[in-house]
Amino acid sequence: MRSGIAGTGSYIPECRVTNDMLAARMDTSDEWIVSRTGIRERHLSAEGTAAMAAEAARRALEDAGMTAEELDWILVATVTPECFFPSVACQVQEALGAKKAVCYDLSAACSGFLFGLQTADAYIHTGMARNVLVIGAEAMSRLVDWKDRSTCVLFGDGAGAAVVTAVSAGGIRTGVLGCDGSRGDSLICSTGHSADGIPFLEGTGEDGEAAPTSLAMDGREIFQFAVRTVPEVIREALAQAEISTEDVSLFLLHQANARILTSIGRSLHVPMEKIPENLAHTGNLAAASVPVLLDEVNRAGRLQRGDTLVLAGFGAGLTWGAMVLEW
């Protein structure tokens, strides 16, 4: 049994922060940010990850013509939960009233939605589920240091969702995922937890202070990783599907940096008209990036039944993935 996407939804918070607003607080400018990233604004969430995820999910269910009671599983890709437990997925279950759904979160950073789609496809393919809700949701504003212009200008908040269901034809054709933990330090965010102050552990202080939670990134390393790895994994997924880039209608790629998107297009010899961008008004949404873009092109009428799509992402871990599907 194969799986396909029956509906999409997304949510972007109302609070809009332009580059000029950032420039009023730190040594940067609209020209500096746009020329290096392609980002002009981002949106910040007051409501948090679970609320955004639930709203994107509602819109995806509506688009699919499905009720929450029909869901077998809810998978949420996120690195920004409000709490360690309960999971964001369980909070979404409660918000939707999806009483029979099994729920959990997964963490693969900006590749998370691809990992979730692959997991949903496996559940459906093996008969463990028929309807799976996959969500990518992030409140990245909680992680960045708002005094560090090298990172805080990059990220935004938002959520995207897809209802994945069993289909008799079309749907997901191939998926390729990968990880390289040896390069994990190039993009890292500490939880702020340490052993200091824990009794019974030798060598820890009684009054140690936990390190603050903030994101640190080696921008050059991540750029080089992305422009090399993403074309490779896309080629591998296309080869498994026995098709070429010419057969693909759209490439929906993780929106991290406009220069990265251009470089990937050049490497694959794909015209940029086939690589939609929403980076300018969203910023980097991490695990929400790909599903938000998917929903935007869907609602803009750019997807036709039978179109072949490539979804691809990369992120901390390091992680990466690509999927080929028929719409």
Solvent accessible surface area in square Angstrom, and as a share of the most:
residue,aa,sasa,rsa
1,M,121,0.54
2,R,96,0.35
3,S,0,0.00
4,G,4,0.04
5,I,16,0.08
6,A,44,0.34
7,G,1,0.01
8,T,0,0.00
9,G,0,0.00
10,S,14,0.09
11,Y,38,0.14
12,I,46,0.24
13,P,3,0.02
14,E,167,0.75
15,C,73,0.44
16,R,131,0.48
17,V,14,0.08
18,T,26,0.15
19,N,1,0.01
20,D,95,0.49
21,M,97,0.43
22,L,3,0.02
23,A,34,0.26
24,A,90,0.70
25,R,191,0.70
26,M,30,0.13
27,D,121,0.63
28,T,18,0.11
29,S,45,0.29
30,D,47,0.24
31,E,119,0.54
32,W,55,0.19
33,I,0,0.00
34,V,33,0.19
35,S,45,0.29
36,R,98,0.36
37,T,7,0.04
38,G,17,0.17
39,I,0,0.00
40,R,129,0.47
41,E,26,0.12
42,R,0,0.00
43,H,25,0.11
44,L,36,0.18
45,S,7,0.05
46,A,103,0.80
47,E,76,0.34
48,G,1,0.01
49,T,0,0.00
50,A,13,0.10
51,A,49,0.38
52,M,0,0.00
53,A,0,0.00
54,A,4,0.03
55,E,48,0.22
56,A,0,0.00
57,A,0,0.00
58,R,103,0.38
59,R,91,0.33
60,A,0,0.00
61,L,11,0.06
62,E,141,0.63
63,D,63,0.33
64,A,25,0.19
65,G,72,0.69
66,M,30,0.14
67,T,74,0.43
68,A,11,0.08
69,E,103,0.46
70,E,73,0.33
71,L,0,0.00
72,D,31,0.16
73,W,33,0.12
74,I,0,0.00
75,L,0,0.00
76,V,0,0.00
77,A,0,0.00
78,T,8,0.04
79,V,48,0.27
80,T,8,0.05
81,P,54,0.34
82,E,93,0.42
83,C,49,0.29
84,F,146,0.61
85,F,171,0.71
86,P,77,0.49
87,S,24,0.16
88,V,0,0.00
89,A,0,0.00
90,C,53,0.32
91,Q,50,0.22
92,V,0,0.00
93,Q,43,0.19
94,E,139,0.62
95,A,45,0.35
96,L,26,0.13
97,G,26,0.25
98,A,0,0.00
99,K,178,0.75
100,K,123,0.52
101,A,7,0.06
102,V,77,0.44
103,C,22,0.13
104,Y,71,0.27
105,D,42,0.22
106,L,30,0.15
107,S,89,0.57
108,A,8,0.06
109,A,12,0.09
110,C,11,0.06
111,S,0,0.00
112,G,0,0.00
113,F,1,0.00
114,L,0,0.00
115,F,39,0.16
116,G,0,0.00
117,L,0,0.00
118,Q,50,0.22
119,T,35,0.21
120,A,0,0.00
121,D,30,0.16
122,A,50,0.39
123,Y,34,0.13
124,I,0,0.00
125,H,115,0.51
126,T,93,0.54
127,G,58,0.56
128,M,115,0.51
129,A,9,0.07
130,R,135,0.49
131,N,17,0.09
132,V,0,0.00
133,L,0,0.00
134,V,1,0.00
135,I,0,0.00
136,G,0,0.00
137,A,0,0.00
138,E,0,0.00
139,A,1,0.01
140,M,7,0.03
141,S,17,0.11
142,R,117,0.43
143,L,23,0.11
144,V,12,0.07
145,D,61,0.32
146,W,77,0.27
147,K,186,0.79
148,D,47,0.24
149,R,89,0.32
150,S,65,0.42
151,T,3,0.02
152,C,0,0.00
153,V,1,0.01
154,L,22,0.11
155,F,8,0.03
156,G,0,0.00
157,D,1,0.00
158,G,0,0.00
159,A,0,0.00
160,G,0,0.00
161,A,1,0.00
162,A,0,0.00
163,V,0,0.00
164,V,0,0.00
165,T,20,0.12
166,A,12,0.09
167,V,45,0.26
168,S,120,0.77
169,A,77,0.60
170,G,12,0.11
171,G,6,0.06
172,I,10,0.05
173,R,92,0.33
174,T,18,0.11
175,G,19,0.18
176,V,16,0.09
177,L,59,0.29
178,G,14,0.14
179,C,85,0.51
180,D,39,0.20
181,G,61,0.59
182,S,103,0.66
183,R,68,0.25
184,G,18,0.18
185,D,121,0.62
186,S,13,0.09
187,L,22,0.11
188,I,85,0.43
189,C,45,0.27
190,S,54,0.35
191,T,80,0.47
192,G,7,0.07
193,H,130,0.58
194,S,57,0.37
195,A,45,0.35
196,D,66,0.34
197,G,27,0.26
198,I,79,0.40
199,P,72,0.45
200,F,206,0.86
201,L,89,0.44
202,E,176,0.79
203,G,82,0.79
204,T,37,0.22
205,G,36,0.35
206,E,143,0.64
207,D,132,0.68
208,G,35,0.33
209,E,157,0.70
210,A,54,0.42
211,A,59,0.46
212,P,114,0.72
213,T,60,0.35
214,S,44,0.28
215,L,15,0.07
216,A,55,0.43
217,M,55,0.25
218,D,72,0.37
219,G,39,0.37
220,R,187,0.68
221,E,48,0.22
222,I,15,0.08
223,F,70,0.29
224,Q,84,0.37
225,F,0,0.00
226,A,0,0.00
227,V,33,0.19
228,R,116,0.42
229,T,12,0.07
230,V,1,0.01
231,P,2,0.01
232,E,95,0.43
233,V,3,0.02
234,I,0,0.00
235,R,108,0.40
236,E,86,0.38
237,A,0,0.00
238,L,7,0.03
239,A,71,0.55
240,Q,99,0.44
241,A,8,0.06
242,E,157,0.70
243,I,34,0.17
244,S,49,0.32
245,T,25,0.14
246,E,135,0.60
247,D,78,0.41
248,V,2,0.01
249,S,40,0.26
250,L,11,0.06
251,F,0,0.00
252,L,0,0.00
253,L,2,0.01
254,H,2,0.01
255,Q,1,0.01
256,A,15,0.12
257,N,23,0.12
258,A,25,0.19
259,R,129,0.47
260,I,8,0.04
261,L,1,0.01
262,T,53,0.31
263,S,23,0.15
264,I,1,0.00
265,G,1,0.01
266,R,159,0.58
267,S,41,0.26
268,L,8,0.04
269,H,164,0.73
270,V,9,0.05
271,P,65,0.41
272,M,68,0.30
273,E,133,0.59
274,K,50,0.21
275,I,4,0.02
276,P,10,0.06
277,E,88,0.39
278,N,7,0.04
279,L,1,0.01
280,A,41,0.32
281,H,71,0.32
282,T,2,0.01
283,G,0,0.00
284,N,11,0.06
285,L,2,0.01
286,A,2,0.01
287,A,2,0.01
288,A,0,0.00
289,S,2,0.01
290,V,2,0.01
291,P,1,0.00
292,V,0,0.00
293,L,3,0.01
294,L,1,0.00
295,D,4,0.02
296,E,53,0.24
297,V,6,0.04
298,N,31,0.16
299,R,135,0.49
300,A,73,0.57
301,G,47,0.45
302,R,110,0.40
303,L,16,0.08
304,Q,109,0.49
305,R,186,0.68
306,G,40,0.39
307,D,30,0.15
308,T,18,0.11
309,L,0,0.00
310,V,0,0.00
311,L,0,0.00
312,A,1,0.01
313,G,0,0.00
314,F,6,0.02
315,G,3,0.03
316,A,26,0.20
317,G,34,0.33
318,L,0,0.00
319,T,9,0.05
320,W,46,0.16
321,G,0,0.00
322,A,0,0.00
323,M,0,0.00
324,V,0,0.00
325,L,3,0.01
326,E,63,0.28
327,W,27,0.09
